[in-house]
Amino acid sequence: MLGLLQTINSYIWGLPLIILLVGTGVYLTFLLRGLQFRQLIPSLYLALVKRKEGGAHAGDISHFQALMTALAATVGTGNIAGVATAIATGGPGALFWMWVTGFFGMAAKYSEAVLAVKYREVDKLGTMSGGPMYYIEKGMKLKPLAVAFALFASISAFGTGNMIQSNSVADAVNSTFGVPHMITAIVLAVVTGLVIMGGIKNIARATSAIVPVMILFYVTAALVILVMYYNHIPEAFALIFRHAFSPTAAAGGFAGSAVMLSIRMGVSRGILSNESGLGSSPIAAAAAKTDEPVRQALVSMTQTFIDTIVVCTLTGLVLLVTGIWSSGATAAALTEQAFSAGLPGSWGGIVVTVGLVFFAYSTILGWCYYGEKSIEYLLGEKSVTPYRLVFVAAVFVGAVVKLDLVWNFADIMNGLMAVPNLIALIALSGVILAETKAYFEKYRS
């Protein structure tokens, strides 16, 4: 079964999907005339400084809370383990291709949010519902494609956003602090249940408190290491750019890699980290209190910038400046080695473990919301509470079992999610452009 899933996974995440994902971002970038570059600073201001709109607006949570919920779902094990796996397998050049994916992915993230807010609706529970399933059905009039997305998303939430995360937390806490997996499973399931049973407002309050602190904590530790190894930073960037376009030779425990492998690892891990094009984060964007789809979309696209261009870059640079990237280790173990080499005593292991715990926990909260909104679309509002209960049970199971099958199955579901969403982004690109033009004409006047 594992071999079969690995084979399917390699086909799903093969060159065609990578071209479709990056190509859609490139197309939208040209269509919007590089909006993600032109509007980056105003968008960061809107997301992190202004934070609120004036007046009363339909929606459940603020701009900032919508951003934090989406960031909670994306800033996870991918920022610690995913970056390490990309570099350990594809070489330093993989980080360059993560950047490419991130910058073009910002256009996709912006476009998803525009459509999510434009086509959202109020459900029978009085809360906002939106995302790819709604803009596919209402914008493209293709209900079967919308159902396919919702089905893939509701299943993917149990892998990408649940069991993989709880398993990573249990392994890290056991390795660093010696806490048994069973204890971690119980605690994680309880604290998850306490938050998610209260719905999106509870989730948003929790992520708005956790996400800024956890990112600041991790980023500060990484910056301390980069300051200590400042003389190695130019060499690290030279490695990144050189090996983005030329094969990486074997070094230490690193077996070497071709350019195509570097591209594949950088793009796939970049996408799995920031989820641009997958269609998950617009579900959170749709809940924002706003009457302007473009305004929330500008806030939403900063998620990809923060996740990939900031957090993933810092992880990658720590791996490179400490020289640990070629040790032969991979995933979170490699990142832990790098932070341990850069920080005195046992601080490195503690930073990575604590970061992993909070990154993973926040991802569980964010993805529960994505999953419940997808199942609500499929089965109605009465399915939400049972889904939450099963989701909590899966958190417990994920922390105590081996997950080789789940990892591969989750990757497959993520890839399948992306296809309907990317088709919608291309088909509805005229709507995205019209909304964008109307907003900026109004803003200028």
Helices and strands as residue ranges (DSSP letters): H 2-12, H 15-31, H 35-38, H 40-45, I 46-50, H 63-74, H 77-77, I 78-82, H 83-90, H 93-118, E 121-122, E 128-129, H 132-140, H 143-158, I 159-163, H 164-177, H 181-196, H 199-228, G 230-232, H 233-245, H 259-274, H 282-285, H 293-304, I 305-312, H 313-321, G 324-326, H 331-342, H 347-379, G 381-383, H 384-400, H 404-427, H 429-444
